[in-house]
Amino acid sequence: MRGLVAFGLFLFATSSVFAGAPEVTLTEGDPAPSFEARTLAGQMWRSDDHFGKKFVVVYFYPADFTNGCTRQACSFRDHMTELEEADVEVVGVSGDSIQTHELFSRVHALNFPLIADEEGKVAQAFGVPVREGDTITRMVEGVEQTLSRGVTASRWTFIIGKDGRIIRKNTTVDAEQDCRKVLETVRRLTADVE
């Protein structure tokens, strides 16, 4: 019985992140949702400034400084030249704070923006499931850091086409292979058009 009560409390806590918020289900071909959110140094990233100009990868991930998320981010970083040659722009989204993103970006020399979606509003707009956030401690540059995130998003990747519509929605992302899959998709679509 105690296990059922605990499970019920977990479900309540998880669902209360967006209590009363309508569920969103986006499919390939749908217009990408318009949003704006803070990135490093508190700058605003506005989708309307990016969607419809290039292919835009909006990838949601659980947390900075965790194994899979670090491998995923570093893969995008390492293949940025290929991505740019394919006319692809990348933005990562998680529930981590701007301060945590700044550390993560600096330590791993990331060459694309990270969005701090601490309340999960961007995830909600894309229909990405989230659960309660967490606080972890990590040694970063020889200093123990306490890193907090407001929500923990599921690992989903969206590719937005040059027409502002979703051309790929991946809800079963392999962190290490995500960048390769993005490049394959964009190259295939570009070849089909030519």
Contact map, one row per residue, 1 for C-alpha under 8 A:
11111000000000000000000000000000000000000000000000000000000000000000000000000000000000000000000000000000000000000000000000000000000000000000000000000000000000000000000000000000000000000000000000
11111100000000000000000000000000000000000000000000000000000000000000000000000000000000000000000000000000000000000000000000000000000000000000000000000000000000000000000000000000000000000000000000
11111110000000000000000000000000000000000000000000000000000000000000000000000000000000000000000000000000000000000000000000000000000000000000000000000000000000000000000000000000000000000000000000
11111111000000000000000000000000000000000000000000000000000000000000000000000000000000000000000000000000000000000000000000000000000000000000000000000000000000000000000000000000000000000000000000
11111111100000000000000000000000000000000000000000000000000000000000000000000000000000000000000000000000000000000000000000000000000000000000000000000000000000000000000000000000000000000000000000
01111111110000000000000000000000000000000000000000000000000000000000000000000000000000000000000000000000000000000000000000000000000000000000000000000000000000000000000000000000000000000000000000
00111111111000000000000000000000000000000000000000000000000000000000000000000000000000000000000000000000000000000000000000000000000000000000000000000000000000000000000000000000000000000000000000
00011111111100000000000000000000000000000000000000000000000000000000000000000000000000000000000000000000000000000000000000000000000000000000000000000000000000000000000000000000000000000000000000
00001111111110000000000000000000000000000000000000000000000000000000000000000000000000000000000000000000000000000000000000000000000000000000000000000000000000000000000000000000000000000000000000
00000111111111000000000000000000000000000000000000000000000000000000000000000000000000000000000000000000000000000000000000000000000000000000000000000000000000000000000000000000000000000000000000
00000011111111100000000000000000000000000000000000000000000000000000000000000000000000000000000000000000000000000000000000000000000000000000000000000000000000000000000000000000000000000000000000
00000001111111110000000000000000000000000000000000000000000000000000000000000000000000000000000000000000000000000000000000000000000000000000000000000000000000000000000000000000000000000000000000
00000000111111111000000000000000000000000000000000000000000000000000000000000000000000000000000000000000000000000000000000000000001100000000000000000000000000000000000000000000000000000000000000
00000000011111111000000000000000000000000000000000000000000000000000000000000000000000000000000000000000000000000000000000000000011100000000000000000000000000000000000000000000000000000000000000
00000000001111111110000000000000000000000000000000000000000000000000000000000000000000000000000000000000000000000000000000000000001000000000000000000000000000000000000000000000000000000000000000
00000000000111111110000000000000000000000000000000000000000000000000000000000000000000000000000000000000000000000000000000000000000000000000000000000000000000000000000000000000000000000000000000
00000000000011111110000000000000000000000000000000000000000000000000000000000000000000000000000000000000000000000000001000000000011100000000000000000000000000000000000000000000000000000000000000
00000000000000111111100000000000000000000000000000000000000000000000000000000000000000000000000000000000000000000000000000000000000000000000000000000000000000000000000000000000000000000000000000
00000000000000111111100000000000000000000000000000000000000000000000000000000000000000000000000000000000000000000000000000000000000000000000000000000000000000000000000000000000000000000000000000
00000000000000000111110000000000000000000000000000000000000000000000000000000000000000000000000000000000000000000000000000000000000000000000000000000000000000000000000000000000000000000000000000
00000000000000000111111000000000000000000000000000000000000000000000000000000000000000000000000000000000000000000000000000000000000000000000000000000000000000000000000000000000000000000000000000
00000000000000000001111100000000000000000000000000000000000000000000000000000000000000000000000000000000000000000000000000000000000000000000000000000000000000000000000000000000000000000000000000
00000000000000000000111110000000000000000000000000000000000000000000000000000000000000000000000000000000000000000000000000010010000000000000000000000000000000000000000000000000000000000000000000
00000000000000000000011111000000000000000000000000000000000000000000000000000000000000000000000000000000000000000000000000011110000000000000000000000000000000000000000000000000000000000000000000
00000000000000000000001111100000000000000000000000000000000000000000000000000000000000000000000000000000000000000000000000000110000000000000000000000000000000000000000000000000000000000000000000
00000000000000000000000111110100000000000000000000000000000000000000000000000000000000000000000000000000000000000000000000000110000000000000000000000000000000000000000000000000000000000000000000
00000000000000000000000011111100000000000000000000000000000000000000000000000000000000000000000000000000000000000000000000000000000000000000000000000000000000000000010010000000000000000000000000
00000000000000000000000001111100000000000000000000000000000000000000000000000000000000000000000000000000000000000000000000000000000000000000000000000000000000000000111110000000000000000000000000
00000000000000000000000000111110000000000000000000000000000000000000000000000000000000000000000000000000000000000000000000000000000000000000000000000000000000000000111000000000000000000000000000
00000000000000000000000001111111000000000000000000000000000000000000000000000000000000000000000000000000000000000000000000000000000000000000000000000000000000000000110000000000000000000000000000
00000000000000000000000000001111100000000000000000000000000000000000000000000000000000000000000000000000000000000000000000000000000000000000000000000000000000000001110000000000000000000000000000
00000000000000000000000000000111110000000000000000000000000000000000000000000000000000000000000000000000000000000000000000000100000000000000000000000000000000010001110000000000000000000000000000
00000000000000000000000000000011111000000000000000000000000000000000000000000000000000000000000000000000000000000000000000001100000000000000000000000000000000000000000000000000000000000000000000
00000000000000000000000000000001111100000000011100000000000000000000000000000000000000000000000000000000000000000000000000000000000000000000000000000000000000000000000000000000000000000000000000
00000000000000000000000000000000111110000000011100000000000000000000000000000000000000000000000000000000000000000000000001000000000000000000000000000000000000000000000000000000000000000000000000
00000000000000000000000000000000011111000001111000000000000000000000000000000000000000000000000000000000000000000000000000000000000000000000000000000000000000000000000000000000000000000000000000
00000000000000000000000000000000001111100001110000000000000000000000000000000000000000000000000000000000000000000011100001000000000000000000000000000000000000000000000000000000000000000000000000
00000000000000000000000000000000000111110111100000000000000000000000000000000000000000000000000001000000000000000011100000000000000000000000000000000000000000000000000000000000000000000000000000
00000000000000000000000000000000000011111111100000000000000000000000000000000000000000000000000001000000000000001111000000000000000000000000000000000000000000000000000000000000000000000000000000
00000000000000000000000000000000000001111110000000000000000000000000000000000000000000000000000001101100000000001110000000000000000000000000000000000000000000000000000000000000000000000000000000
00000000000000000000000000000000000000111110000000000000000000000000000000000000000000000000000001000100000000000000000000000000000000000000000000000000000000000000000000000000000000000000000000
00000000000000000000000000000000000001111111000000000000000000000000000000000000000000000000000001000000000000000000000000000000000000000000000000000000000000000000000000000000000000000000000000
00000000000000000000000000000000000001111111100000000000000000000000000000000000000000000000000000000000000000000000000000000000000000000000000000000000000000000000000000000000000000000000000000
00000000000000000000000000000000000111100111110000000000000000000000000000000000000000000000000000000000000000000000000000000000000000000000000000000000000000000000000000000000000000000000000000
00000000000000000000000000000000000111100011111010000000000000000000000000000000000000000000000000000000000000000010000000000000000000000000000000000000000000000000000000000000000000000000000000
00000000000000000000000000000000011110000001111111000000000000000000000000000000000000000000000000000000000000000000000000000000000000000000000000000000000000000000000000000000000000000000000000
00000000000000000000000000000000011100000000111111100000000000000000000000000000000000000000000000000000000000000000000000000000000000000000000000000000000000000000000000000000000000000000000000
00000000000000000000000000000000011000000000011111110000000000000000000000000000000000000000000000000000000000000000000000000000000000000000000000000000000000000000000000000000000000000000000000
00000000000000000000000000000000000000000000111111100000000000000000000000000000000000000000000000000000000000000000000000000000000000000000000000000000000000000000000000000000000000000000000000
00000000000000000000000000000000000000000000011111111101000000000000000000000000000000000000000000000000000000000000000000000000000000000000000000000000000000000000000000000000000000000000000000
00000000000000000000000000000000000000000000001111111111000000000000000000000000000000000000000000000000000000000000000000000000000000000000000000000000000000011111000000000000000000000000000000
00000000000000000000000000000000000000000000000101111110000000000000000000000000000000000000000000000000000000000000000000000000000000000000000000000000000000001111000000000000000000000000000000
00000000000000000000000000000000000000000000000001111110000000000000000000000000000000000000000000000000000000000000000000000000000000000000000000000000000000000110000000000000000000000000000000
00000000000000000000000000000000000000000000000001111111000000000000000000000000000000111000000000000000000000000000000000000000000000000000000000000000000000001100000000000000000000000000000000
00000000000000000000000000000000000000000000000000111111100000000000000000000000000000111000000000000000000000000000000000000000000000000000000000000000000000111100000000000000000000000100000000
00000000000000000000000000000000000000000000000001100111110000000000000000000000000000011110000000000000000000000000000000000000000000000000000000000000000000111100000000000000000000000000000000
00000000000000000000000000000000000000000000000000000011111000000000000000000000000000011110000000000000000000000000000000000000000000000000000000000000000011110000000000000000000001000000000000
00000000000000000000000000000000000000000000000000000001111100000000000000000000000000000111100000000000000000000000000000000000000000000000000000000000000011110000000000000000000000000000000000
00000000000000000000000000000000000000000000000000000000111110000000000000000000000000000111100000000000000000000000000000000000000000000000000000000000001111000000000000000000000000000000000000
00000000000000000000000000000000000000000000000000000000011111000000000000000000000000000001110000000000000000000000000000100001000000000000000000000000111110000000000000000000000000000000000000
00000000000000000000000000000000000000000000000000000000001111100000100000000000000000000001110000000000000000000000000000000000000000000000000000000001111100000000000000000000000000000000000000
00000000000000000000000000000000000000000000000000000000000111110000100000000000000000000000011000000000000000000000000000000000000000000000000000000001111000000000000000000000000000000000000000
00000000000000000000000000000000000000000000000000000000000011111100100000000000000000000000011100000000000000000000000000000000000000000000000000001001000000000000000000000000000000000000000000
00000000000000000000000000000000000000000000000000000000000001111100110000000000000000000000010100011001000000000000000000000000000000000000000000000000000000000000000000000000000000000000000000
00000000000000000000000000000000000000000000000000000000000000111110110000000000000000000000000000000001000000000000000000000000000000000100000000000000000000000000000000000000000000000000000000
00000000000000000000000000000000000000000000000000000000000000111111110000000000000000000000000000000000000000000000000000000000000000000000000000000000000000000000000000000000000000000000000000
00000000000000000000000000000000000000000000000000000000000000001111111000000000000000000000000000000000000000000000000000000000000000000000000000000000000000000000000000000000000000000000000000
00000000000000000000000000000000000000000000000000000000000000000111111100000000000000000000000000000000000000000000000000000000000000000000000000000000000000000000000000000011000000000000000000
00000000000000000000000000000000000000000000000000000000000011111111111110000000000000000000000000000000000000000000000000000000000000000000000000000000000000000000000000000010000000000000000000
00000000000000000000000000000000000000000000000000000000000000011111111111000000000000000000000000000000000000000000000000000000000000000000000000000000000000000000000000000000000000000000000000
00000000000000000000000000000000000000000000000000000000000000000011111111100000000000000000000000000000000000000000000000000000000000000000000000000000000000000000000000000011000000000000000000
00000000000000000000000000000000000000000000000000000000000000000001111111110000000000000000000000000000000000000000000000000000000000000000000000000000000000000000000000000011111000000000000000
00000000000000000000000000000000000000000000000000000000000000000000111111111000000000000001000000000000000001000000000000000000000000000000000000000000000000000000000000000000000000000000000000
00000000000000000000000000000000000000000000000000000000000000000000011111111100000000000000000000000000000101000000000000000000000000000000000000000000000000000000000000000000000000000000000000
00000000000000000000000000000000000000000000000000000000000000000000001111111110000000000000000000000000000000000000000000000000000000000000000000000000000000000000000000000001001000000000000000
00000000000000000000000000000000000000000000000000000000000000000000000111111111000000000100000000000000000000000000000000000000000000000000000000000000000000000000000000000000001000000000000000
00000000000000000000000000000000000000000000000000000000000000000000000011111111000000000000000000000000000011110000000000000000000000000000000000000000000000000000000000000000000000000000000000
00000000000000000000000000000000000000000000000000000000000000000000000001111111100000000000000000000000000000000000000000000000000000000000000000000000000000000000000000000000000000000000000000
00000000000000000000000000000000000000000000000000000000000000000000000000111111111000000000000000000000000000000000000000000000000000000000000000000000000000000000000000000000001000000000000000
00000000000000000000000000000000000000000000000000000000000000000000000000011111111100000000000000000000000000100000000000000000000000000000000000000000000000000000000000000000000000000000000000
00000000000000000000000000000000000000000000000000000000000000000000000000000111111110000000000000000000000000000000000000000000000000000000000000000000000000000000000000000000000000000000000000
00000000000000000000000000000000000000000000000000000000000000000000000000000011111111000000000000000000000000000000000000000000000000000000000000000000000000000000000000000000000000100000000000
00000000000000000000000000000000000000000000000000000000000000000000000000000011111111111000000000000000000000000000000000000000000000000000000000000000000000000000000000000000000000100000000000
00000000000000000000000000000000000000000000000000000000000000000000000000000001111111111000000000000000000000000000000000000000000000000000000000000000000000000000000000000000000000000000000000
00000000000000000000000000000000000000000000000000000000000000000000000000000000111111110000000000000000000000000000000000000000000000000000000000000000000000000000000000000000000000000000000000
00000000000000000000000000000000000000000000000000000000000000000000000000000000011111110000000000000000000000000000000000000000000000000000000000000000000000000000000000000000000000100110000000
00000000000000000000000000000000000000000000000000000110000000000000000000000000001111111000000000000000000000000000000000000000000000000000000000000000000000000000000000000000000000000000000000
00000000000000000000000000000000000000000000000000000111100000000000000000000000001111111100000000000000000000000000000000000000000000000000000000000000000000000000000000000000000000000000000000
00000000000000000000000000000000000000000000000000000111100000000000000000000000001100111110000000000000000000010000000000000000000000000000000000000000000000000000000000000000000000000000000000
00000000000000000000000000000000000000000000000000000001111000000000000000010000000000011111000000000000000000011000000000000000000000000000000000000000000000000000000000000000000000000000000000
00000000000000000000000000000000000000000000000000000001111000000000000000000000000000001111100000000000000000011110000000000000000000000000000000000000000000000000000000000000000000000000000000
00000000000000000000000000000000000000000000000000000000011110000000000010000000000000000111110000000000000000011110000000000000000000000000000000000000000000000000000000000000000000000000000000
00000000000000000000000000000000000000000000000000000000011110000000000000000000000000000011111000000000000000000111100000000000000000000000000000000000000000000000000000000000000000000000000000
00000000000000000000000000000000000000000000000000000000000111110000000000000000000000000001111100000000000000000111110000000000000000000000000000000011100000000000000000000000000000000000000000
00000000000000000000000000000000000000000000000000000000000001100000000000000000000000000000111110000000000000000001111100000000000010000000000000001111100000000000000000000000000000000000000000
00000000000000000000000000000000000000000000000000000000000000110000000000000000000000000000011111011000000000000001110000000000000000000000000000111110000000000000000000000000000000000000000000
00000000000000000000000000000000000000000000000000000000000000000000000000000000000000000000001111111000000000000001110000000000000000000000000000111100000000000000000000000000000000000000000000
00000000000000000000000000000000000001111100000000000000000000000000000000000000000000000000000111111100000000000011000000000000000000000000000000000000000000000000000000000000000000000000000000
00000000000000000000000000000000000000010000000000000000000000000000000000000000000000000000000011111110000000000000000000000000000000000000000000000000000000000000000000000000000000000000000000
00000000000000000000000000000000000000000000000000000000000000010000000000000000000000000000000111111111000000000000000000000000000000000000000000110000000000000000000000000000000000000000000000
00000000000000000000000000000000000000010000000000000000000000010000000000000000000000000000000111111111100000000111000000000000000000000000000000000000000000000000000000000000000000000000000000
00000000000000000000000000000000000000011000000000000000000000000000000000000000000000000000000001111111110000000000000000000000000000000000000000000000000000000000000000000000000000000000000000
00000000000000000000000000000000000000000000000000000000000000000000000000000000000000000000000000111111111000000000000000000000000000000001000000000000000000000000000000000000000000000000000000
00000000000000000000000000000000000000000000000000000000000000011000000000000000000000000000000000011111111100000000000000000000000000000000000000000000000000000000000000000000000000000000000000
00000000000000000000000000000000000000000000000000000000000000000000000000000000000000000000000000001111111111100100000000000000000000000000000000000000000000000000000000000000000000000000000000
00000000000000000000000000000000000000000000000000000000000000000000000000000000000000000000000000000111111111000000000000000000000000000000000000000000000000000000000000000000000000000000000000
00000000000000000000000000000000000000000000000000000000000000000000000000000000000000000000000000000011111110000000000000000000000000000001100000000000000000000000000000000000000000000000000000
00000000000000000000000000000000000000000000000000000000000000000000000001000000000000000000000000000001111111000000000000000000000000000000000000000000000000000000000000000000000000000000000000
00000000000000000000000000000000000000000000000000000000000000000000000000001000000000000000000000000000111111100000000000000000000000000000000000000000000000000000000000000000000000000000000000
00000000000000000000000000000000000000000000000000000000000000000000000011001000000000000000000000000000110111111000000000000000000000000000000000000000000000000000000000000000000000000000000000
00000000000000000000000000000000000000000000000000000000000000000000000000001001000000000000000000000000100011111000000000000000000000000000000000000000000000000000000000000000000000000000000000
00000000000000000000000000000000000000000000000000000000000000000000000000001000000000001111000000000000000001111100000000000000000000000000000000000000000000000000000000000000000000000000000000
00000000000000000000000000000000000000110000000000000000000000000000000000000000000000000111000000000000000001111110000000000000000000000000000000000000000000000000000000000000000000000000000000
00000000000000000000000000000000000000110000000000000000000000000000000000000000000000000011110000001000100000011111000000000000000000000000000000000000000000000000000000000000000000000000000000
00000000000000000000000000000000000011110000100000000000000000000000000000000000000000000011110001001000000000001111100000000000000000000000000000000000000000000000000000000000000000000000000000
00000000000000000000000000000000000011100000000000000000000000000000000000000000000000000000111111001000000000000111110000000000000000000000000000000000000000000000000000000000000000000000000000
00000000000000000000000000000000000011000000000000000000000000000000000000000000000000000000111110000000000000000011111111100000000000000000000000000110000000000000000000000000000000000000000000
00000000000000000000000000000000000000000000000000000000000000000000000000000000000000000000011110000000000000000001111110000000000000000000000000001110000000000000000000000000000000000000000000
00000000000000001000000000000000000000000000000000000000000000000000000000000000000000000000001000000000000000000000111110000000000000000000000000000110000000000000000000000000000000000000000000
00000000000000000000000000000000000000000000000000000000000000000000000000000000000000000000001000000000000000000000111111110000010000000000000000000110100000000000000000000000000000000000000000
00000000000000000000000000000000000000000000000000000000000000000000000000000000000000000000000000000000000000000000111111111000000000000000000000000000000000000000000000000000000000000000000000
00000000000000000000000000000000001010000000000000000000000000000000000000000000000000000000000000000000000000000000100111111100000000000000000000000000000000000000000000000000000000000000000000
00000000000000000000000000000000000000000000000000000000000100000000000000000000000000000000000000000000000000000000100111111111110000000000000000000000100000000000000000000000000000000000000000
00000000000000000000001100000000000000000000000000000000000000000000000000000000000000000000000000000000000000000000000111111111100000000000000000000000000000000000000000000000000000000000000000
00000000000000000000000100000000100000000000000000000000000000000000000000000000000000000000000000000000000000000000000011111111000000000000000000000000000000000000000000000000000000000000000000
00000000000000000000000111000001100000000000000000000000000000000000000000000000000000000000000000000000000000000000000001111111000000000000000000000000000000000000000000000000000000000000000000
00000000000000000000001111000000000000000000000000000000000000000000000000000000000000000000000000000000000000000000000000111111100000000000000000000000000000000000000000000000000000000000000000
00000000000000000000000000000000000000000000000000000000000100000000000000000000000000000000000000000000000000000000000000111111110000000000000000000000110100000000000000000000000000000000000000
00000000000000000000000000000000000000000000000000000000000000000000000000000000000000000000000000000000000000000000000000110011111000000000000000000000110000000000000000000000000000000000000000
00000000000001001000000000000000000000000000000000000000000000000000000000000000000000000000000000000000000000000000000100100001111100000000000000000011110000000000000000000000000000000000000000
00000000000011101000000000000000000000000000000000000000000000000000000000000000000000000000000000000000000000000000000000000000111110000000000000000011100000000000000000000000000000000000000000
00000000000011001000000000000000000000000000000000000000000000000000000000000000000000000000000000000000000000000000000000000000011111000000000000000111000000000000000000000000000000000000000000
00000000000000000000000000000000000000000000000000000000000000000000000000000000000000000000001000000000000000000000000000000000001111100000000000011111000000000000000000000000000000000000000000
00000000000000000000000000000000000000000000000000000000000000000000000000000000000000000000000000000000000000000000000000000000000111110000000000011111000000000000000000000000000000000000000000
00000000000000000000000000000000000000000000000000000000000000000000000000000000000000000000000000000000000000000000000000000000000011111000000001111000000000000000000000000000000000000000000000
00000000000000000000000000000000000000000000000000000000000000000000000000000000000000000000000000000000000000000000000000000000000001111100000001110000000000000000000000000000000000000000000000
00000000000000000000000000000000000000000000000000000000000000000000000000000000000000000000000000000000000000000000000000000000000000111110000111100000000000000000000000000000000000000000000000
00000000000000000000000000000000000000000000000000000000000000001000000000000000000000000000000000000000000000000000000000000000000000011111000111100000000000000000000000000000000000000000000000
00000000000000000000000000000000000000000000000000000000000000000000000000000000000000000000000000000000000000000000000000000000000000001111111110000000000000000000000000000000000000000000000000
00000000000000000000000000000000000000000000000000000000000000000000000000000000000000000000000000000010001000000000000000000000000000000111111110000000000000000000000000000000000000000000000000
00000000000000000000000000000000000000000000000000000000000000000000000000000000000000000000000000000000001000000000000000000000000000000011111000000000000000000000000000000000000000000000000000
00000000000000000000000000000000000000000000000000000000000000000000000000000000000000000000000000000000000000000000000000000000000000000011111100000000000000000000000000000000000000000000000000
00000000000000000000000000000000000000000000000000000000000000000000000000000000000000000000000000000000000000000000000000000000000000000011111110000000000000000000000000000000000000000000000000
00000000000000000000000000000000000000000000000000000000000000000000000000000000000000000000000000000000000000000000000000000000000000001111011111000000000000000000000000000000000000000000000000
00000000000000000000000000000000000000000000000000000000000000000000000000000000000000000000000000000000000000000000000000000000000000001111001111100000000000000000000000000000000000000000000000
00000000000000000000000000000000000000000000000000000000000000000000000000000000000000000000000000000000000000000000000000000000000000111100000111110000000000000000000000000000000000000000000000
00000000000000000000000000000000000000000000000000000000000000000000000000000000000000000000000110010000000000000000000000000000000000111100000011111000000000000000000000000000000000000000000000
00000000000000000000000000000000000000000000000000000000000000000000000000000000000000000000000110010000000000000000000000000000000011110000000001111100000000000000000000000000000000000000000000
00000000000000000000000000000000000000000000000000000000000000100000000000000000000000000000001110000000000000000000010000000000000011100000000000111111000000000000000000000000000000000000000000
00000000000000000000000000000000000000000000000000000000000000000000000000000000000000000000001110000000000000000000111100000000000111000000000000011111000000000000000000000000000000000000000000
00000000000000000000000000000000000000000000000000000000000000000000000000000000000000000000011100000000000000000000111100000000011111000000000000001111100000000000000000000000000000000000000000
00000000000000000000000000000000000000000000000000000000000011100000000000000000000000000000011000000000000000000000000000000000011111000000000000001111110000000000000000000000000000000000000000
00000000000000000000000000000000000000000000000000000000000111000000000000000000000000000000011000000000000000000000000100100001111000000000000000000011111000000000000000000000000000000000000000
00000000000000000000000000000000000000000000000000000000000111000000000000000000000000000000000000000000000000000000000000000001110000000000000000000001111100000000000000000000000000000000000000
00000000000000000000000000000000000000000000000000000000001111000000000000000000000000000000000000000000000000000000000000000000000000000000000000000000111110000000000000111000000000000000000000
00000000000000000000000000000000000000000000000000000000001110000000000000000000000000000000000000000000000000000000000000000001000000000000000000000000011111000000000011111000000000000000000000
00000000000000000000000000000000000000000000000000000000111100000000000000000000000000000000000000000000000000000000000000000000000000000000000000000000001111100000000111101000010000000000000000
00000000000000000000000000000000000000000000000000000000111000000000000000000000000000000000000000000000000000000000000000000000000000000000000000000000000111110000011111000000000000000000000000
00000000000000000000000000000000000000000000000000000011110000000000000000000000000000000000000000000000000000000000000000000000000000000000000000000000000011111000011110000000000001000000000000
00000000000000000000000000000001000000000000000000100011110000000000000000000000000000000000000000000000000000000000000000000000000000000000000000000000000001111111111100000000000000000000000000
00000000000000000000000000000000000000000000000000110111000000000000000000000000000000000000000000000000000000000000000000000000000000000000000000000000000000111111111000000000000000000000000000
00000000000000000000000000000000000000000000000000111111000000000000000000000000000000000000000000000000000000000000000000000000000000000000000000000000000000011111100000000000000000000000000000
00000000000000000000000000000000000000000000000000111000000000000000000000000000000000000000000000000000000000000000000000000000000000000000000000000000000000011111100000000000000000000000000000
00000000000000000000000000000011000000000000000000110000000000000000000000000000000000000000000000000000000000000000000000000000000000000000000000000000000000011111110000000000000000000000000000
00000000000000000000000000011111000000000000000000000000000000000000000000000000000000000000000000000000000000000000000000000000000000000000000000000000000000011111111000000000000000000000000000
00000000000000000000000000111111000000000000000000000000000000000000000000000000000000000000000000000000000000000000000000000000000000000000000000000000000001111001111110000000000000000000000000
00000000000000000000000000011000000000000000000000000000000000000000000000000000000000000000000000000000000000000000000000000000000000000000000000000000000001111000111110000000000000000000000000
00000000000000000000000000010000000000000000000000000000000000000000000000000000000000000000000000000000000000000000000000000000000000000000000000000000000011110000011111000000000000001000000000
00000000000000000000000000110000000000000000000000000000000000000000000000000000000000000000000000000000000000000000000000000000000000000000000000000000000111100000011111100000000000000000000000
00000000000000000000000000000000000000000000000000000000000000000000000000000000000000000000000000000000000000000000000000000000000000000000000000000000000111000000000111111000000000000000000000
00000000000000000000000000000000000000000000000000000000000000000000000000000000000000000000000000000000000000000000000000000000000000000000000000000000001110000000000011111000000000000000000000
00000000000000000000000000000000000000000000000000000000000000000000000000000000000000000000000000000000000000000000000000000000000000000000000000000000001100000000000001111100000000000000000000
00000000000000000000000000000000000000000000000000000000000000000000000000000000000000000000000000000000000000000000000000000000000000000000000000000000001110000000000001111110110000000000000000
00000000000000000000000000000000000000000000000000000000000000000000000000000000000000000000000000000000000000000000000000000000000000000000000000000000000000000000000000011111110000000000000000
00000000000000000000000000000000000000000000000000000000000000000001101100000000000000000000000000000000000000000000000000000000000000000000000000000000000000000000000000001111110000000000000000
00000000000000000000000000000000000000000000000000000000000000000001001100100000000000000000000000000000000000000000000000000000000000000000000000000000000000000000000000000111111000000000000000
00000000000000000000000000000000000000000000000000000000000000000000000100000000000000000000000000000000000000000000000000000000000000000000000000000000000000000000000000001111111110000000000000
00000000000000000000000000000000000000000000000000000000000000000000000100000000000000000000000000000000000000000000000000000000000000000000000000000000000010000000000000001111111111000000000000
00000000000000000000000000000000000000000000000000000000000000000000000100110010000000000000000000000000000000000000000000000000000000000000000000000000000000000000000000000001111111100000000000
00000000000000000000000000000000000000000000000000000000000000000000000000000000000000000000000000000000000000000000000000000000000000000000000000000000000000000000000000000000111111110000000000
00000000000000000000000000000000000000000000000000000000000000000000000000000000000000000000000000000000000000000000000000000000000000000000000000000000000000000000000000000000111111111000000000
00000000000000000000000000000000000000000000000000000000100000000000000000000000000000000000000000000000000000000000000000000000000000000000000000000000000000100000000000000000011111111100000000
00000000000000000000000000000000000000000000000000000000000000000000000000000000011001000000000000000000000000000000000000000000000000000000000000000000000000000000000000000000001111111110000000
00000000000000000000000000000000000000000000000000000000000000000000000000000000000000000000000000000000000000000000000000000000000000000000000000000000000000000000000000000000000111111111000000
00000000000000000000000000000000000000000000000000000000000000000000000000000000000000000000000000000000000000000000000000000000000000000000000000000000000000000000000100000000000011111111100000
00000000000000000000000000000000000000000000000000000010000000000000000000000000000001000000000000000000000000000000000000000000000000000000000000000000000000000000000000000000000001111111110000
00000000000000000000000000000000000000000000000000000000000000000000000000000000000001000000000000000000000000000000000000000000000000000000000000000000000000000000000000000000000000111111111000
00000000000000000000000000000000000000000000000000000000000000000000000000000000000000000000000000000000000000000000000000000000000000000000000000000000000000000000000000000000000000011111111100
00000000000000000000000000000000000000000000000000000000000000000000000000000000000000000000000000000000000000000000000000000000000000000000000000000000000000000000000000000000000000001111111110
00000000000000000000000000000000000000000000000000000000000000000000000000000000000000000000000000000000000000000000000000000000000000000000000000000000000000000000000000000000000000000111111111
00000000000000000000000000000000000000000000000000000000000000000000000000000000000000000000000000000000000000000000000000000000000000000000000000000000000000000000000000000000000000000011111111
00000000000000000000000000000000000000000000000000000000000000000000000000000000000000000000000000000000000000000000000000000000000000000000000000000000000000000000000000000000000000000001111111
00000000000000000000000000000000000000000000000000000000000000000000000000000000000000000000000000000000000000000000000000000000000000000000000000000000000000000000000000000000000000000000111111
00000000000000000000000000000000000000000000000000000000000000000000000000000000000000000000000000000000000000000000000000000000000000000000000000000000000000000000000000000000000000000000011111
